[in-house]
Each structure stands twice: as C-alpha cells, then as structure tokens.
Amino acid sequence: MLTGPFIEKLSLEVSRSVLFRINSIAKSHQIQAIIFKWIKRAYETNLIQIMKKEDQNEFLEILYEYSFLESPVGNSSGKLYKILTL
C-alpha cells in the first residue's frame, strides 16, 4: 500500500485536507517543474548528449509528455524536446 497504514488512522477532516493538498500540488505541476529542471541541467552540462540513445529516449519521453501541460513547464519542455530531437 502506497500510503501505508496511517491513512485509516486519520480523521475524515484531516484525510480530506491531505487529499486537497495533494490535489493542489498536482495541479501546480511542482513535481514536473523539479524534474524538468534536472533534465534541463543535464542538457546544459552535456550529460544527456553523451548518454546512450535508449537512455536519452527515456528523458525525451518525459519531455514529450510534459510538453502537453498547459503551464510554463509544458512550454519549456516542448522547447527542450525540439532542441534535443533536431
């Protein structure tokens, strides 16, 4: 179980608050922004360029997926994806 046994021990109100906070984090694309920054830095330091093609493709898949987000992360991911696939 991903949440562990604690979720059943929380009150309904606390569980509700936790779920709304998780929802806010997901909608803000904060996690994607952090991952994008790591990928961008790997590109800037030429780490991605020296990887095997199959490893590069793993990161390209992430950028492609993120490029559909309607957020600054989506726009930046799309631009970096285009650069890496030229």
N, C-alpha and C positions, 0 to 999 in steps of 0.2 A: 504494500500500500504506500503510495507516494506521500501522503500527508501524515502517515504514522498514526498512532493511536490517539493522539491528542485531540483531533477534531471532534470526536464523540464526547469529549470531556468539556468542551466549551459550551457556554450558554448559547442559546439561539441568537441573542443580540450580538454577542462577540463574534460568533461564526458569520453572521450577516456582515458585520463590519470588516472582517478579514476578507470575505469574498468581494466586497465592494472595493477594497484597497487593491486587491489583485487585479480586478477589472480595470481600475484606474491606471495601474502600472502597464497593463497590456495595451490599453488604448493610447498611452503616451508614447509607445514604441521605444521606451528607455532601454530595454534589453537589446533590441535590434540596433540602437544607436551605439551602444558599447561594443557590440560585435562588429559593426561596420567600422568603427574607429580602429579596432585591432587589424582588420583586413586592410584598411587604407594604409596604416602604418607599415604593414608587411609589404605592401606595394611600394611605398616610398623608400623603403630600405632594400628593395630588390629581392626580398625573400621569396615572394610569390613567383617572380620571374625565373628563379633558379630551381624551383620545385619540379618534380616530375609532372607530366601532363595530367595524369589522373588525380594527383593531389591538387593541382591548380583548378581542375574541374569541380572539385568539392566546393571551393570558395566561389567559383563562378556561379554555381547553382544557388548559393546563398544570396549573392548579389542580385541575380536574376529574380529570385523570389521577392527580395526586399524592394526591388525596383517598382513593384506594383503597389506599394504602400503609398497612400496619399499623405505624405509627410516629407519634411526635409530629408529624412533618412532614405525615403524612396527615391527622391530626385538624385541625391548624391550616389546612391547605389547604382542607379541606372547609368549615370555618367561614368563611374569607375568600371562598370561592366563593359561599356562600349570601348573604353580605353584598352582594357585587357583582352578584348576579343578582336582587336584590329590586327 
